[in-house]
């Protein structure tokens, strides 16, 4: 929560001209990595955190490769109904994001997955999706542990259904990357 609040606050302050994106972007990202990394380290016993680690790694790679900013696809913004944000990102007023260009490195790990739902319009990265899968797994795993069960102790058919669900989610996500 602290990491998200700090990142959001720096993004807001940058959009108001209080910080330069070149300063606020790296500060926001390093802070998020430190806070989230510490939380992950403290909970290594949860197997579902591997998805969170992979998501964090994917986002860290693309952000580092693009000088502290998450690249966002203009086409994905339009598909998600957020095309009005394109000029803001083009001018790099945001401390966290930047609009993709020909110079964008590791573009496929950037925010390229449109989410055009009425209640939740967004553009996400593969790392974001892995983070959400990991968080959902942690919630499931934590609930099982409270009930005295372990994720690895579930019956084989239940584990197979969970694995199939995660596999299908990954296939849908990768397939959507090809359309953006």
Phi, psi and omega per residue, in radians:
X1 nan -0.729 3.130
X2 -1.107 -0.736 3.136
X3 -1.096 -0.797 -3.140
X4 -1.126 -0.717 3.116
X5 -1.118 -0.734 3.120
X6 -1.140 -0.789 3.135
X7 -1.098 -0.800 3.120
X8 -1.109 -0.706 3.125
X9 -1.123 -0.715 3.109
X10 -1.201 -0.645 3.091
X11 -1.102 -0.772 3.130
X12 -1.118 -0.813 -3.125
X13 -1.093 -0.625 3.107
X14 -1.190 -0.702 3.132
X15 -1.143 -0.387 3.105
X16 -1.635 0.025 3.089
X17 1.463 0.194 -3.125
X18 -1.376 -0.488 3.106
X19 -2.328 2.659 3.036
X20 -1.439 2.550 3.115
X21 -1.047 -0.556 -3.135
X22 -1.157 -0.467 3.113
X23 -1.601 -0.864 -3.029
X24 -1.222 -0.627 -3.112
X25 -1.022 -0.987 3.125
X26 -1.087 -0.648 3.105
X27 -1.081 -0.780 -3.137
X28 -1.079 -0.825 -3.074
X29 -1.191 -0.741 3.123
X30 -1.109 -0.701 3.121
X31 -1.090 -0.783 3.116
X32 -1.062 -0.807 -3.138
X33 -1.059 -0.714 -3.139
X34 -1.146 -0.868 -3.099
X35 -1.164 -0.802 -3.127
X36 -1.203 -0.750 3.109
X37 -1.023 -0.710 3.097
X38 -1.107 -0.772 3.115
X39 -1.085 -0.691 3.114
X40 -1.157 -0.770 -3.136
X41 -1.051 -0.686 -3.123
X42 -1.222 -0.262 -3.072
X43 -2.148 0.596 -3.099
X44 -1.046 -0.334 -3.121
X45 -1.176 -0.331 -3.125
X46 -1.495 2.023 -3.082
X47 -1.129 -0.540 -3.106
X48 -1.148 -0.258 -3.132
X49 -1.186 -0.210 3.075
X50 -1.060 -0.658 3.075
X51 -1.124 -0.693 3.121
X52 -1.131 -0.783 3.110
X53 -1.026 -0.778 3.139
X54 -1.115 -0.732 3.101
X55 -1.108 -0.763 3.106
X56 -1.105 -0.709 3.117
X57 -1.120 -0.806 -3.138
X58 -1.051 -0.810 3.129
X59 -1.149 -0.681 3.129
X60 -1.111 -0.734 3.135
X61 -1.047 -0.868 -3.078
X62 -1.223 -0.632 3.130
X63 -1.201 -0.757 3.118
X64 -1.113 -0.740 -3.129
X65 -1.148 -0.349 -3.103
X66 -2.026 0.664 3.022
X67 0.941 0.750 3.019
X68 1.569 0.146 -3.139
X69 -2.201 2.494 3.059
X70 -1.457 2.076 3.113
X71 -1.291 2.447 -3.096
X72 -2.125 2.312 3.117
X73 -1.325 2.225 3.087
X74 -1.116 -0.685 3.132
X75 -1.114 -0.736 3.111
X76 -1.124 -0.662 3.073
X77 -1.027 -0.814 3.141
X78 -1.118 -0.744 -3.139
X79 -1.113 -0.532 3.136
X80 -1.497 -0.038 -3.109
X81 1.404 0.418 -3.110
X82 -2.084 0.471 -3.114
X83 -1.008 -0.443 3.128
X84 -1.113 -0.277 3.129
X85 -1.486 -0.187 -3.090
X86 -1.000 -0.828 3.129
X87 -1.079 -0.622 3.131
X88 -1.103 -0.780 -3.128
X89 -1.285 -0.549 3.116
X90 -1.091 -0.626 -3.129
X91 -1.553 0.042 3.089
X92 0.935 0.780 3.045
X93 -1.372 -0.262 -3.055
X94 -1.597 2.311 -3.133
X95 -1.304 -0.255 -2.982
X96 -1.908 -0.651 -3.020
X97 -2.046 2.824 3.019
X98 -2.594 2.676 -3.139
X99 -1.330 2.405 3.125
X100 -1.143 2.585 3.070
X101 -2.499 -3.055 3.104
X102 -1.129 -0.410 -3.118
X103 -1.488 -0.097 -3.111
X104 -1.111 2.266 3.100
X105 -1.700 2.528 3.127
X106 0.930 0.727 -3.058
X107 -0.918 -0.613 -3.081
X108 -1.166 -0.253 3.055
X109 -1.680 -0.037 3.134
X110 -1.404 -2.980 3.116
X111 -1.363 1.586 -3.076
X112 -2.152 -0.008 -3.094
X113 -1.803 1.894 3.137
X114 -1.323 2.453 3.046
X115 -2.123 1.621 -3.026
X116 -1.598 0.546 -3.132
X117 -1.293 2.469 -3.135
X118 -0.995 -0.724 -3.081
X119 -1.470 -0.231 -3.087
X120 -2.651 1.595 3.089
X121 -1.690 2.221 -3.091
X122 -2.823 2.949 2.967
X123 -2.225 2.227 -3.006
X124 -2.147 2.862 3.064
X125 -1.837 2.904 3.040
X126 -1.037 -0.673 3.101
X127 -1.054 -0.709 3.101
X128 -1.074 -0.729 -3.134
X129 -1.134 -0.774 3.104
X130 -1.089 -0.694 3.088
X131 -1.046 -0.780 -3.135
X132 -1.156 -0.706 3.079
X133 -1.072 -0.738 3.122
X134 -1.120 -0.726 3.123
X135 -1.127 -0.734 3.085
X136 -1.076 -0.719 3.103
X137 -1.120 -0.692 3.120
X138 -1.114 -0.710 3.103
X139 -1.087 -0.803 3.109
X140 -1.080 -0.838 -3.115
X141 -1.095 -0.748 3.106
X142 -1.108 -0.705 3.095
X143 -1.098 -0.710 3.105
X144 -1.133 -0.706 -3.132
X145 -1.154 -0.646 3.087
X146 -1.088 -0.635 3.104
X147 -1.410 0.105 3.104
X148 1.436 0.277 -3.140
X149 -2.028 2.867 3.133
X150 -2.135 2.504 3.137
X151 -0.964 -0.671 -3.130
X152 -1.307 -0.266 3.134
X153 -1.596 0.036 3.123
X154 -1.140 2.707 3.097
X155 -1.056 2.610 -3.075
X156 -0.966 -0.749 3.125
X157 -1.075 -0.618 3.121
X158 -1.177 -0.755 3.106
X159 -1.113 -0.659 3.121
X160 -1.149 -0.703 3.104
X161 -1.147 -0.717 3.092
X162 -1.100 -0.776 3.132
X163 -1.114 -0.726 3.113
X164 -1.102 -0.739 3.113
X165 -1.064 -0.769 3.112
X166 -1.149 -0.687 3.113
X167 -1.100 -0.819 -3.141
X168 -1.097 -0.685 3.092
X169 -1.077 -0.741 3.122
X170 -1.122 -0.706 3.128
X171 -1.101 -0.777 3.138
X172 -1.089 -0.735 -3.134
X173 -1.121 -0.856 -3.127
X174 -1.130 -0.653 3.115
X175 -1.109 -0.662 -3.133
X176 -1.206 -0.475 3.110
X177 -1.090 -0.592 -3.134
X178 -1.230 -0.349 -3.119
X179 -1.542 -0.242 -3.057
X180 -1.548 nan nan
